[in-house]
Amino acid sequence: MAQVLAFANQKGGVAKTTSTVNLGVALVEMGKRVLAVDMDPQGNLTMSQGIDPENLEKSMYDVLVHRLPIEDVIVSNEIDVAAATIDLAGAEMALSTQIGRERALEKALKPIHKHYDFVLIDTPPSLGLLTLNALTAADAVIVPLQAEYYALEGLARLLDTLERVRQGLNPQLELEGVLLTMIDARNNLSRQVADEVRSHLGERVFATEIPRNVRLSEAPSHGRPALLYDVRSKGSLAYLRVAEEILRRLDGMPGESR
Protein backbone atom coordinates (compact mmCIF):
# COMPACT_ATOMS: atom_id res chain seq x y z
CA MET A 1 0.00 0.00 0.00
CA ALA A 2 1.21 3.47 -0.86
CA GLN A 3 2.41 5.89 1.77
CA VAL A 4 0.41 9.09 1.16
CA LEU A 5 2.23 12.32 2.03
CA ALA A 6 0.62 15.75 1.73
CA PHE A 7 2.79 18.85 1.35
CA ALA A 8 0.95 21.68 3.09
CA ASN A 9 1.46 25.26 4.19
CA GLN A 10 -1.14 28.01 3.91
CA LYS A 11 1.62 30.44 2.93
CA GLY A 12 2.65 30.58 -0.71
CA GLY A 13 6.21 30.68 -1.99
CA VAL A 14 7.66 28.23 0.53
CA ALA A 15 8.70 25.57 -2.04
CA LYS A 16 5.76 23.17 -1.69
CA THR A 17 5.71 22.29 -5.37
CA THR A 18 9.51 22.25 -5.66
CA SER A 19 9.67 19.88 -2.69
CA THR A 20 6.88 17.63 -3.99
CA VAL A 21 8.36 17.12 -7.44
CA ASN A 22 12.01 16.83 -6.41
CA LEU A 23 11.32 14.43 -3.56
CA GLY A 24 9.18 12.44 -5.97
CA VAL A 25 12.02 12.16 -8.46
CA ALA A 26 14.50 11.37 -5.67
CA LEU A 27 12.30 8.50 -4.50
CA VAL A 28 12.01 7.20 -8.07
CA GLU A 29 15.80 7.27 -8.31
CA MET A 30 15.81 5.09 -5.19
CA GLY A 31 13.61 2.50 -6.89
CA LYS A 32 10.21 3.60 -5.57
CA ARG A 33 6.99 3.92 -7.54
CA VAL A 34 5.70 7.48 -7.13
CA LEU A 35 2.51 9.34 -8.03
CA ALA A 36 2.37 13.12 -7.55
CA VAL A 37 -1.12 14.60 -7.26
CA ASP A 38 -1.56 18.26 -8.22
CA MET A 39 -4.27 19.77 -6.00
CA ASP A 40 -3.31 23.39 -6.72
CA PRO A 41 -5.41 25.20 -9.37
CA GLN A 42 -2.26 27.06 -10.43
CA GLY A 43 -1.04 23.73 -11.83
CA ASN A 44 2.62 24.42 -11.11
CA LEU A 45 3.36 20.76 -10.38
CA THR A 46 1.73 19.80 -13.67
CA MET A 47 3.71 22.41 -15.60
CA SER A 48 6.95 21.43 -13.84
CA GLN A 49 6.78 18.19 -15.81
CA GLY A 50 6.49 20.00 -19.12
CA ILE A 51 2.73 19.39 -19.29
CA ASP A 52 0.62 22.23 -20.68
CA PRO A 53 -2.65 22.36 -18.68
CA GLU A 54 -4.32 24.07 -21.63
CA ASN A 55 -3.98 20.85 -23.63
CA LEU A 56 -5.63 18.63 -21.03
CA GLU A 57 -9.21 17.55 -21.56
CA LYS A 58 -9.55 16.00 -18.09
CA SER A 59 -7.95 16.89 -14.78
CA MET A 60 -8.22 16.54 -11.00
CA TYR A 61 -11.37 18.68 -11.17
CA ASP A 62 -13.14 15.83 -12.95
CA VAL A 63 -11.77 13.32 -10.46
CA LEU A 64 -13.02 15.25 -7.44
CA VAL A 65 -16.31 16.60 -8.77
CA HIS A 66 -17.43 14.05 -11.35
CA ARG A 67 -15.79 10.97 -9.76
CA LEU A 68 -13.71 10.25 -12.87
CA PRO A 69 -11.17 7.46 -12.14
CA ILE A 70 -7.87 9.10 -11.23
CA GLU A 71 -6.07 6.82 -13.68
CA ASP A 72 -7.69 8.86 -16.47
CA VAL A 73 -5.79 12.05 -15.52
CA ILE A 74 -2.37 10.53 -14.78
CA VAL A 75 0.40 11.62 -17.13
CA SER A 76 3.64 9.62 -17.00
CA ASN A 77 6.91 11.51 -17.19
CA GLU A 78 9.86 11.49 -14.79
CA ILE A 79 7.18 10.68 -12.23
CA ASP A 80 3.49 9.94 -12.68
CA VAL A 81 1.42 13.11 -12.24
CA ALA A 82 -2.32 13.40 -11.66
CA ALA A 83 -2.62 16.68 -13.50
CA ALA A 84 -4.46 19.87 -12.58
CA THR A 85 -5.87 22.74 -14.62
CA ILE A 86 -7.33 26.11 -13.63
CA ASP A 87 -10.74 24.38 -13.55
CA LEU A 88 -9.72 23.05 -10.15
CA ALA A 89 -10.36 26.54 -8.76
CA GLY A 90 -14.09 25.77 -9.08
CA ALA A 91 -13.88 22.46 -7.27
CA GLU A 92 -14.42 23.86 -3.79
CA MET A 93 -17.73 25.43 -4.78
CA ALA A 94 -18.80 22.35 -6.74
CA LEU A 95 -17.94 20.06 -3.84
CA SER A 96 -19.52 22.24 -1.17
CA THR A 97 -22.99 20.73 -1.66
CA GLN A 98 -21.84 17.12 -1.90
CA ILE A 99 -22.05 14.64 0.96
CA GLY A 100 -18.61 13.51 2.06
CA ARG A 101 -16.96 16.39 0.24
CA GLU A 102 -13.84 16.18 2.43
CA ARG A 103 -13.22 12.57 1.34
CA ALA A 104 -13.40 12.95 -2.45
CA LEU A 105 -9.63 12.60 -2.89
CA GLU A 106 -9.37 9.76 -0.37
CA LYS A 107 -11.95 7.77 -2.34
CA ALA A 108 -10.26 8.54 -5.65
CA LEU A 109 -6.88 7.28 -4.42
CA LYS A 110 -8.06 3.97 -2.96
CA PRO A 111 -8.09 1.99 -6.24
CA ILE A 112 -4.49 2.93 -7.11
CA HIS A 113 -2.82 2.46 -3.70
CA LYS A 114 -1.42 -0.91 -4.68
CA HIS A 115 0.28 0.50 -7.77
CA TYR A 116 2.56 2.95 -5.92
CA ASP A 117 4.95 3.09 -2.99
CA PHE A 118 4.37 6.81 -2.46
CA VAL A 119 1.61 9.25 -3.32
CA LEU A 120 2.75 12.86 -2.88
CA ILE A 121 0.05 15.55 -2.80
CA ASP A 122 0.84 19.18 -3.64
CA THR A 123 -1.70 21.53 -2.07
CA PRO A 124 -2.70 25.16 -2.71
CA PRO A 125 -1.51 27.98 -0.41
CA SER A 126 -4.66 27.94 1.70
CA LEU A 127 -6.46 25.78 4.24
CA GLY A 128 -9.61 25.41 2.14
CA LEU A 129 -11.49 22.35 0.96
CA LEU A 130 -8.80 21.21 -1.50
CA THR A 131 -6.17 21.15 1.24
CA LEU A 132 -8.66 19.54 3.61
CA ASN A 133 -9.17 16.75 1.05
CA ALA A 134 -5.41 16.22 0.91
CA LEU A 135 -5.09 16.06 4.71
CA THR A 136 -8.02 13.64 4.96
CA ALA A 137 -6.46 11.34 2.34
CA ALA A 138 -2.91 11.51 3.75
CA ASP A 139 -1.05 9.26 6.15
CA ALA A 140 1.27 12.11 7.08
CA VAL A 141 2.08 15.74 6.30
CA ILE A 142 5.34 17.40 5.29
CA VAL A 143 5.40 21.14 5.97
CA PRO A 144 7.84 23.08 3.79
CA LEU A 145 8.75 26.15 5.83
CA GLN A 146 10.72 29.15 4.66
CA ALA A 147 13.04 30.43 7.39
CA GLU A 148 11.61 33.92 7.75
CA TYR A 149 10.19 36.13 10.49
CA TYR A 150 6.53 35.06 10.35
CA ALA A 151 7.23 31.36 9.82
CA LEU A 152 6.39 30.21 13.35
CA GLU A 153 3.10 32.10 13.45
CA GLY A 154 1.89 30.41 10.28
CA LEU A 155 3.19 27.05 11.45
CA ALA A 156 1.16 27.29 14.66
CA ARG A 157 -2.06 27.80 12.67
CA LEU A 158 -1.25 24.87 10.41
CA LEU A 159 -0.50 22.54 13.33
CA ASP A 160 -3.84 23.56 14.87
CA THR A 161 -5.56 22.64 11.60
CA LEU A 162 -3.81 19.26 11.57
CA GLU A 163 -5.08 18.58 15.08
CA ARG A 164 -8.66 19.44 14.07
CA VAL A 165 -8.41 17.14 11.05
CA ARG A 166 -7.16 14.36 13.33
CA GLN A 167 -10.11 14.86 15.67
CA GLY A 168 -12.78 15.06 13.01
CA LEU A 169 -11.70 13.35 9.80
CA ASN A 170 -8.42 11.45 9.91
CA PRO A 171 -7.32 10.16 13.33
CA GLN A 172 -4.22 8.49 11.81
CA LEU A 173 -2.82 11.71 10.34
CA GLU A 174 0.74 12.37 11.48
CA LEU A 175 3.26 15.16 11.05
CA GLU A 176 6.02 13.52 9.01
CA GLY A 177 8.20 16.56 9.45
CA VAL A 178 8.88 20.22 8.89
CA LEU A 179 11.23 20.85 5.97
CA LEU A 180 13.20 24.08 6.23
CA THR A 181 13.53 25.65 2.79
CA MET A 182 15.28 28.60 1.14
CA ILE A 183 17.98 28.66 3.79
CA ASP A 184 20.52 31.42 3.17
CA ALA A 185 23.71 30.61 5.08
CA ARG A 186 24.77 34.27 4.82
CA ASN A 187 21.59 35.53 6.49
CA ASN A 188 21.65 35.58 10.30
CA LEU A 189 17.84 35.88 10.51
CA SER A 190 17.45 32.77 8.38
CA ARG A 191 19.68 30.84 10.76
CA GLN A 192 17.94 32.23 13.85
CA VAL A 193 14.48 31.24 12.59
CA ALA A 194 15.70 27.77 11.64
CA ASP A 195 17.21 27.29 15.11
CA GLU A 196 13.99 28.49 16.76
CA VAL A 197 11.88 26.05 14.73
CA ARG A 198 14.20 23.24 15.79
CA SER A 199 14.02 24.30 19.44
CA HIS A 200 10.20 24.13 19.30
CA LEU A 201 9.75 20.93 17.28
CA GLY A 202 12.99 18.98 17.79
CA GLU A 203 13.18 15.76 15.79
CA ARG A 204 10.00 16.61 13.88
CA VAL A 205 12.17 18.94 11.79
CA PHE A 206 14.11 17.23 9.00
CA ALA A 207 17.84 17.23 9.62
CA THR A 208 18.45 18.27 6.01
CA GLU A 209 17.78 21.89 5.07
CA ILE A 210 17.05 23.06 1.52
CA PRO A 211 19.33 25.97 0.56
CA ARG A 212 18.54 28.88 -1.67
CA ASN A 213 19.80 27.59 -5.00
CA VAL A 214 19.56 29.06 -8.47
CA ARG A 215 19.17 25.62 -10.07
CA LEU A 216 15.99 24.99 -8.07
CA SER A 217 14.59 28.24 -9.45
CA GLU A 218 15.70 27.63 -13.04
CA ALA A 219 14.50 24.04 -13.41
CA PRO A 220 10.71 24.68 -13.73
CA SER A 221 11.25 27.00 -16.69
CA HIS A 222 12.84 24.04 -18.49
CA GLY A 223 9.92 21.74 -17.61
CA ARG A 224 12.19 19.50 -15.55
CA PRO A 225 12.75 18.84 -11.84
CA ALA A 226 16.05 20.16 -10.49
CA LEU A 227 17.25 16.61 -9.89
CA LEU A 228 17.23 15.98 -13.63
CA TYR A 229 18.20 19.52 -14.62
CA ASP A 230 21.38 19.54 -12.49
CA VAL A 231 21.74 16.59 -10.14
CA ARG A 232 25.00 17.97 -8.71
CA SER A 233 23.49 21.25 -7.54
CA LYS A 234 23.26 21.90 -3.81
CA GLY A 235 19.46 21.93 -4.01
CA SER A 236 19.28 18.58 -5.79
CA LEU A 237 21.67 16.92 -3.36
CA ALA A 238 19.65 18.28 -0.44
CA TYR A 239 16.42 16.73 -1.76
CA LEU A 240 18.18 13.39 -2.21
CA ARG A 241 19.17 13.53 1.46
CA VAL A 242 15.60 14.38 2.51
CA ALA A 243 14.33 11.37 0.54
CA GLU A 244 16.83 9.21 2.42
CA GLU A 245 15.55 10.66 5.71
CA ILE A 246 11.97 9.81 4.77
CA LEU A 247 12.89 6.21 3.97
CA ARG A 248 14.82 5.90 7.23
CA ARG A 249 11.87 7.25 9.21
CA LEU A 250 9.49 4.77 7.58
CA ASP A 251 11.92 1.96 8.32
CA GLY A 252 12.10 3.08 11.95
CA MET A 253 15.79 3.85 11.75
CA PRO A 254 17.33 6.75 13.70
CA GLY A 255 18.06 9.93 11.76
CA GLU A 256 21.30 11.82 11.47
CA SER A 257 22.15 15.10 13.12
CA ARG A 258 22.32 18.20 10.99
C-alpha positions as CSV (number, residue, x, y, z in Angstrom):
1,M,0.0,0.0,0.0
2,A,1.2,3.5,-0.9
3,Q,2.4,5.9,1.8
4,V,0.4,9.1,1.2
5,L,2.2,12.3,2.0
6,A,0.6,15.8,1.7
7,F,2.8,18.9,1.4
8,A,0.9,21.7,3.1
9,N,1.5,25.3,4.2
10,Q,-1.1,28.0,3.9
11,K,1.6,30.4,2.9
12,G,2.7,30.6,-0.7
13,G,6.2,30.7,-2.0
14,V,7.7,28.2,0.5
15,A,8.7,25.6,-2.0
16,K,5.8,23.2,-1.7
17,T,5.7,22.3,-5.4
18,T,9.5,22.2,-5.7
19,S,9.7,19.9,-2.7
20,T,6.9,17.6,-4.0
21,V,8.4,17.1,-7.4
22,N,12.0,16.8,-6.4
23,L,11.3,14.4,-3.6
24,G,9.2,12.4,-6.0
25,V,12.0,12.2,-8.5
26,A,14.5,11.4,-5.7
27,L,12.3,8.5,-4.5
28,V,12.0,7.2,-8.1
29,E,15.8,7.3,-8.3
30,M,15.8,5.1,-5.2
31,G,13.6,2.5,-6.9
32,K,10.2,3.6,-5.6
33,R,7.0,3.9,-7.5
34,V,5.7,7.5,-7.1
35,L,2.5,9.3,-8.0
36,A,2.4,13.1,-7.5
37,V,-1.1,14.6,-7.3
38,D,-1.6,18.3,-8.2
39,M,-4.3,19.8,-6.0
40,D,-3.3,23.4,-6.7
41,P,-5.4,25.2,-9.4
42,Q,-2.3,27.1,-10.4
43,G,-1.0,23.7,-11.8
44,N,2.6,24.4,-11.1
45,L,3.4,20.8,-10.4
46,T,1.7,19.8,-13.7
47,M,3.7,22.4,-15.6
48,S,7.0,21.4,-13.8
49,Q,6.8,18.2,-15.8
50,G,6.5,20.0,-19.1
51,I,2.7,19.4,-19.3
52,D,0.6,22.2,-20.7
53,P,-2.7,22.4,-18.7
54,E,-4.3,24.1,-21.6
55,N,-4.0,20.9,-23.6
56,L,-5.6,18.6,-21.0
57,E,-9.2,17.5,-21.6
58,K,-9.5,16.0,-18.1
59,S,-8.0,16.9,-14.8
60,M,-8.2,16.5,-11.0
61,Y,-11.4,18.7,-11.2
62,D,-13.1,15.8,-12.9
63,V,-11.8,13.3,-10.5
64,L,-13.0,15.3,-7.4
65,V,-16.3,16.6,-8.8
66,H,-17.4,14.0,-11.4
67,R,-15.8,11.0,-9.8
68,L,-13.7,10.3,-12.9
69,P,-11.2,7.5,-12.1
70,I,-7.9,9.1,-11.2
71,E,-6.1,6.8,-13.7
72,D,-7.7,8.9,-16.5
73,V,-5.8,12.1,-15.5
74,I,-2.4,10.5,-14.8
75,V,0.4,11.6,-17.1
76,S,3.6,9.6,-17.0
77,N,6.9,11.5,-17.2
78,E,9.9,11.5,-14.8
79,I,7.2,10.7,-12.2
80,D,3.5,9.9,-12.7
81,V,1.4,13.1,-12.2
82,A,-2.3,13.4,-11.7
83,A,-2.6,16.7,-13.5
84,A,-4.5,19.9,-12.6
85,T,-5.9,22.7,-14.6
86,I,-7.3,26.1,-13.6
87,D,-10.7,24.4,-13.5
88,L,-9.7,23.0,-10.1
89,A,-10.4,26.5,-8.8
90,G,-14.1,25.8,-9.1
91,A,-13.9,22.5,-7.3
92,E,-14.4,23.9,-3.8
93,M,-17.7,25.4,-4.8
94,A,-18.8,22.4,-6.7
95,L,-17.9,20.1,-3.8
96,S,-19.5,22.2,-1.2
97,T,-23.0,20.7,-1.7
98,Q,-21.8,17.1,-1.9
99,I,-22.0,14.6,1.0
100,G,-18.6,13.5,2.1
101,R,-17.0,16.4,0.2
102,E,-13.8,16.2,2.4
103,R,-13.2,12.6,1.3
104,A,-13.4,13.0,-2.4
105,L,-9.6,12.6,-2.9
106,E,-9.4,9.8,-0.4
107,K,-12.0,7.8,-2.3
108,A,-10.3,8.5,-5.7
109,L,-6.9,7.3,-4.4
110,K,-8.1,4.0,-3.0
111,P,-8.1,2.0,-6.2
112,I,-4.5,2.9,-7.1
113,H,-2.8,2.5,-3.7
114,K,-1.4,-0.9,-4.7
115,H,0.3,0.5,-7.8
116,Y,2.6,2.9,-5.9
117,D,4.9,3.1,-3.0
118,F,4.4,6.8,-2.5
119,V,1.6,9.3,-3.3
120,L,2.7,12.9,-2.9
121,I,0.1,15.5,-2.8
122,D,0.8,19.2,-3.6
123,T,-1.7,21.5,-2.1
124,P,-2.7,25.2,-2.7
125,P,-1.5,28.0,-0.4
126,S,-4.7,27.9,1.7
127,L,-6.5,25.8,4.2
128,G,-9.6,25.4,2.1
129,L,-11.5,22.3,1.0
130,L,-8.8,21.2,-1.5
131,T,-6.2,21.1,1.2
132,L,-8.7,19.5,3.6
133,N,-9.2,16.7,1.1
134,A,-5.4,16.2,0.9
135,L,-5.1,16.1,4.7
136,T,-8.0,13.6,5.0
137,A,-6.5,11.3,2.3
138,A,-2.9,11.5,3.7
139,D,-1.0,9.3,6.1
140,A,1.3,12.1,7.1
141,V,2.1,15.7,6.3
142,I,5.3,17.4,5.3
143,V,5.4,21.1,6.0
144,P,7.8,23.1,3.8
145,L,8.7,26.2,5.8
146,Q,10.7,29.2,4.7
147,A,13.0,30.4,7.4
148,E,11.6,33.9,7.8
149,Y,10.2,36.1,10.5
150,Y,6.5,35.1,10.3
151,A,7.2,31.4,9.8
152,L,6.4,30.2,13.3
153,E,3.1,32.1,13.5
154,G,1.9,30.4,10.3
155,L,3.2,27.0,11.5
156,A,1.2,27.3,14.7
157,R,-2.1,27.8,12.7
158,L,-1.2,24.9,10.4
159,L,-0.5,22.5,13.3
160,D,-3.8,23.6,14.9
161,T,-5.6,22.6,11.6
162,L,-3.8,19.3,11.6
163,E,-5.1,18.6,15.1
164,R,-8.7,19.4,14.1
165,V,-8.4,17.1,11.0
166,R,-7.2,14.4,13.3
167,Q,-10.1,14.9,15.7
168,G,-12.8,15.1,13.0
169,L,-11.7,13.4,9.8
170,N,-8.4,11.5,9.9
171,P,-7.3,10.2,13.3
172,Q,-4.2,8.5,11.8
173,L,-2.8,11.7,10.3
174,E,0.7,12.4,11.5
175,L,3.3,15.2,11.1
176,E,6.0,13.5,9.0
177,G,8.2,16.6,9.4
178,V,8.9,20.2,8.9
179,L,11.2,20.9,6.0
180,L,13.2,24.1,6.2
181,T,13.5,25.7,2.8
182,M,15.3,28.6,1.1
183,I,18.0,28.7,3.8
184,D,20.5,31.4,3.2
185,A,23.7,30.6,5.1
186,R,24.8,34.3,4.8
187,N,21.6,35.5,6.5
188,N,21.7,35.6,10.3
189,L,17.8,35.9,10.5
190,S,17.4,32.8,8.4
191,R,19.7,30.8,10.8
192,Q,17.9,32.2,13.9
193,V,14.5,31.2,12.6
194,A,15.7,27.8,11.6
195,D,17.2,27.3,15.1
196,E,14.0,28.5,16.8
197,V,11.9,26.0,14.7
198,R,14.2,23.2,15.8
199,S,14.0,24.3,19.4
200,H,10.2,24.1,19.3
201,L,9.7,20.9,17.3
202,G,13.0,19.0,17.8
203,E,13.2,15.8,15.8
204,R,10.0,16.6,13.9
205,V,12.2,18.9,11.8
206,F,14.1,17.2,9.0
207,A,17.8,17.2,9.6
208,T,18.5,18.3,6.0
209,E,17.8,21.9,5.1
210,I,17.0,23.1,1.5
211,P,19.3,26.0,0.6
212,R,18.5,28.9,-1.7
213,N,19.8,27.6,-5.0
214,V,19.6,29.1,-8.5
215,R,19.2,25.6,-10.1
216,L,16.0,25.0,-8.1
217,S,14.6,28.2,-9.4
218,E,15.7,27.6,-13.0
219,A,14.5,24.0,-13.4
220,P,10.7,24.7,-13.7
221,S,11.3,27.0,-16.7
222,H,12.8,24.0,-18.5
223,G,9.9,21.7,-17.6
224,R,12.2,19.5,-15.5
225,P,12.8,18.8,-11.8
226,A,16.0,20.2,-10.5
227,L,17.3,16.6,-9.9
228,L,17.2,16.0,-13.6
229,Y,18.2,19.5,-14.6
230,D,21.4,19.5,-12.5
231,V,21.7,16.6,-10.1
232,R,25.0,18.0,-8.7
233,S,23.5,21.3,-7.5
234,K,23.3,21.9,-3.8
235,G,19.5,21.9,-4.0
236,S,19.3,18.6,-5.8
237,L,21.7,16.9,-3.4
238,A,19.7,18.3,-0.4
239,Y,16.4,16.7,-1.8
240,L,18.2,13.4,-2.2
241,R,19.2,13.5,1.5
242,V,15.6,14.4,2.5
243,A,14.3,11.4,0.5
244,E,16.8,9.2,2.4
245,E,15.6,10.7,5.7
246,I,12.0,9.8,4.8
247,L,12.9,6.2,4.0
248,R,14.8,5.9,7.2
249,R,11.9,7.2,9.2
250,L,9.5,4.8,7.6
251,D,11.9,2.0,8.3
252,G,12.1,3.1,11.9
253,M,15.8,3.8,11.7
254,P,17.3,6.8,13.7
255,G,18.1,9.9,11.8
256,E,21.3,11.8,11.5
257,S,22.1,15.1,13.1
258,R,22.3,18.2,11.0
